[in-house]
Amino acid sequence: MTRNTLRLAAVSAVAAVSIGAGAGLAQASETTAPARPAASSQVTLTAAQARALLADPALSAELKARDTTSLRAVANGTATDVQARGAVGGAAKALFNLLKKHGGKVYNGAVKAAKDNWGKFRSYMDGLPWYHPVRIAWVAAGAEAQYQLYTYIRSLV
């Protein structure tokens, strides 16, 4: 296997476990390990990522009030499990709305790349100019929100 194949497999496994699709596999692998709280195995936004998303004016304009509240709670370190999961989803939705807002070539290119695979989608988004509002929000969102955006676009096509 190539290095990229292994990376893609690792990202897919983390995403599957975080959204619950691999719950049976995760439970089977944890039978020999000591029990730990379920929240610690979930991938969420860090406080720094939440602050970066809130500081981006283009992305903040796309956030709904509920998502802004969740992101603020994550940024302050006072988020519940529901708010932490909601913050990731809210960031992905806001990033998608920002992508649609800039439409045309950027949106169509992202959809085309998402049709292929995660690596091409990530490369396309990373290849946007550093000053582009979508690229700035993409970098600030973090890996979990980025992958949720990818899976959402993939589900549309």
Contacts in CASP RR format, 6 or more apart in sequence:
PFRMAT RR
TARGET T0000
AUTHOR 0000-0000-0000
METHOD contacts of the structure
MODEL  1
MTRNTLRLAAVSAVAAVSIGAGAGLAQASETTAPARPAASSQVTLTAAQA
RALLADPALSAELKARDTTSLRAVANGTATDVQARGAVGGAAKALFNLLK
KHGGKVYNGAVKAAKDNWGKFRSYMDGLPWYHPVRIAWVAAGAEAQYQLY
TYIRSLV
4 119 0 8 1.000
8 117 0 8 1.000
8 118 0 8 1.000
8 119 0 8 1.000
11 118 0 8 1.000
11 143 0 8 1.000
11 147 0 8 1.000
12 118 0 8 1.000
14 43 0 8 1.000
15 144 0 8 1.000
15 147 0 8 1.000
15 151 0 8 1.000
16 22 0 8 1.000
16 25 0 8 1.000
17 23 0 8 1.000
17 25 0 8 1.000
17 26 0 8 1.000
17 41 0 8 1.000
18 42 0 8 1.000
18 43 0 8 1.000
18 144 0 8 1.000
20 26 0 8 1.000
26 41 0 8 1.000
30 36 0 8 1.000
39 81 0 8 1.000
39 84 0 8 1.000
42 81 0 8 1.000
42 84 0 8 1.000
42 85 0 8 1.000
43 88 0 8 1.000
43 143 0 8 1.000
43 144 0 8 1.000
44 74 0 8 1.000
44 84 0 8 1.000
44 85 0 8 1.000
44 87 0 8 1.000
44 88 0 8 1.000
44 144 0 8 1.000
45 53 0 8 1.000
45 71 0 8 1.000
45 74 0 8 1.000
45 84 0 8 1.000
45 87 0 8 1.000
45 88 0 8 1.000
45 91 0 8 1.000
45 142 0 8 1.000
45 144 0 8 1.000
45 145 0 8 1.000
46 74 0 8 1.000
47 74 0 8 1.000
47 75 0 8 1.000
47 76 0 8 1.000
47 77 0 8 1.000
49 140 0 8 1.000
49 141 0 8 1.000
49 142 0 8 1.000
49 145 0 8 1.000
50 71 0 8 1.000
50 72 0 8 1.000
50 74 0 8 1.000
50 75 0 8 1.000
50 87 0 8 1.000
51 75 0 8 1.000
52 140 0 8 1.000
53 59 0 8 1.000
53 60 0 8 1.000
53 63 0 8 1.000
53 71 0 8 1.000
53 91 0 8 1.000
53 94 0 8 1.000
53 137 0 8 1.000
53 140 0 8 1.000
53 141 0 8 1.000
54 60 0 8 1.000
54 68 0 8 1.000
54 71 0 8 1.000
54 72 0 8 1.000
54 75 0 8 1.000
55 140 0 8 1.000
56 133 0 8 1.000
56 136 0 8 1.000
56 137 0 8 1.000
56 140 0 8 1.000
58 98 0 8 1.000
58 133 0 8 1.000
58 136 0 8 1.000
58 137 0 8 1.000
59 91 0 8 1.000
59 94 0 8 1.000
59 95 0 8 1.000
59 98 0 8 1.000
59 133 0 8 1.000
59 136 0 8 1.000
59 137 0 8 1.000
59 140 0 8 1.000
59 141 0 8 1.000
60 68 0 8 1.000
62 93 0 8 1.000
62 94 0 8 1.000
62 95 0 8 1.000
62 97 0 8 1.000
62 98 0 8 1.000
62 101 0 8 1.000
63 71 0 8 1.000
63 90 0 8 1.000
63 94 0 8 1.000
64 90 0 8 1.000
64 93 0 8 1.000
67 86 0 8 1.000
67 87 0 8 1.000
67 89 0 8 1.000
67 90 0 8 1.000
67 91 0 8 1.000
67 93 0 8 1.000
67 94 0 8 1.000
69 83 0 8 1.000
70 79 0 8 1.000
70 83 0 8 1.000
70 84 0 8 1.000
70 86 0 8 1.000
70 87 0 8 1.000
70 90 0 8 1.000
71 87 0 8 1.000
71 90 0 8 1.000
71 91 0 8 1.000
73 79 0 8 1.000
73 80 0 8 1.000
73 83 0 8 1.000
73 84 0 8 1.000
73 87 0 8 1.000
74 83 0 8 1.000
74 84 0 8 1.000
74 87 0 8 1.000
79 87 0 8 1.000
88 144 0 8 1.000
88 145 0 8 1.000
88 148 0 8 1.000
89 145 0 8 1.000
89 148 0 8 1.000
90 145 0 8 1.000
91 141 0 8 1.000
91 145 0 8 1.000
92 141 0 8 1.000
92 145 0 8 1.000
92 146 0 8 1.000
92 148 0 8 1.000
92 149 0 8 1.000
92 152 0 8 1.000
94 137 0 8 1.000
95 134 0 8 1.000
95 137 0 8 1.000
95 138 0 8 1.000
95 141 0 8 1.000
95 145 0 8 1.000
95 146 0 8 1.000
95 149 0 8 1.000
96 149 0 8 1.000
96 152 0 8 1.000
96 153 0 8 1.000
98 133 0 8 1.000
98 134 0 8 1.000
98 137 0 8 1.000
99 106 0 8 1.000
99 107 0 8 1.000
99 110 0 8 1.000
99 134 0 8 1.000
99 149 0 8 1.000
100 107 0 8 1.000
102 132 0 8 1.000
102 133 0 8 1.000
102 134 0 8 1.000
106 128 0 8 1.000
106 132 0 8 1.000
106 134 0 8 1.000
109 124 0 8 1.000
110 121 0 8 1.000
110 124 0 8 1.000
110 125 0 8 1.000
110 153 0 8 1.000
111 153 0 8 1.000
111 156 0 8 1.000
111 157 0 8 1.000
113 120 0 8 1.000
113 121 0 8 1.000
113 123 0 8 1.000
113 124 0 8 1.000
113 125 0 8 1.000
114 120 0 8 1.000
114 121 0 8 1.000
114 150 0 8 1.000
114 153 0 8 1.000
114 154 0 8 1.000
114 157 0 8 1.000
115 154 0 8 1.000
115 157 0 8 1.000
118 147 0 8 1.000
118 150 0 8 1.000
121 150 0 8 1.000
121 153 0 8 1.000
122 146 0 8 1.000
122 150 0 8 1.000
125 134 0 8 1.000
125 135 0 8 1.000
125 138 0 8 1.000
125 146 0 8 1.000
126 135 0 8 1.000
126 138 0 8 1.000
127 135 0 8 1.000
128 134 0 8 1.000
128 135 0 8 1.000
128 138 0 8 1.000
129 135 0 8 1.000
130 136 0 8 1.000
138 146 0 8 1.000
141 149 0 8 1.000
END
